[in-house]
Amino acid sequence: MPELPKILTRRPVCNGRLFKVEAADIRFSNGEEREYEYLRSGSTAAVIIVPVNENNEVLLVQEYGIGVEAYEWTLPKGKVDPGESHLEAANRELKEEAGFGARDLVLLKCMSQSPNYMQHFTQIVLARDLYAESLPGDEPEPLAVRAFSLEHLSELVAREDLTEARTIAALYLARDWLQAER
């Protein structure tokens, strides 16, 4: 394994309500130095939930994404509040966004997104044994919820309105985990 680069300095570039940008001067083991800018997430953890019903269908929510200026089908997701475990946060977010709770929650994988530019990790949580329960959420409008068959996952991820990489990766991980369990 290569020697980790030495971080010489860190400094804030921009502090927004949701995002903080930091710059870091780094020296690599060969003496080469570079300045990098990245999104710093601090201590906020996140979860993305793969809710699977008794028919082996995944529940997706339709949410507006300003980054792509379109409505997208995605998995329920959100941040872990202070004092919550990842599984507690997953169940809360599932209730807030999809109107379901889960009696069976499994941590599948901790995943980073664009590690060269973001200091952020998301826990992928499989949710099964679903039951109807809603909690008020922070979304600006009600989210549509729809069941999609995991048996036709390739067709699902080929949709033009399902493009988020975390959702696609989580769907394949959950499908493979469920198949291995059988």
Helices and strands as residue ranges (DSSP letters): E 6-15, E 20-27, E 33-40, E 46-51, E 57-65, E 70-74, E 77-79, H 86-98, E 100-112, E 118-119, E 121-132, E 144-149, G 150-152, H 153-157, H 165-181
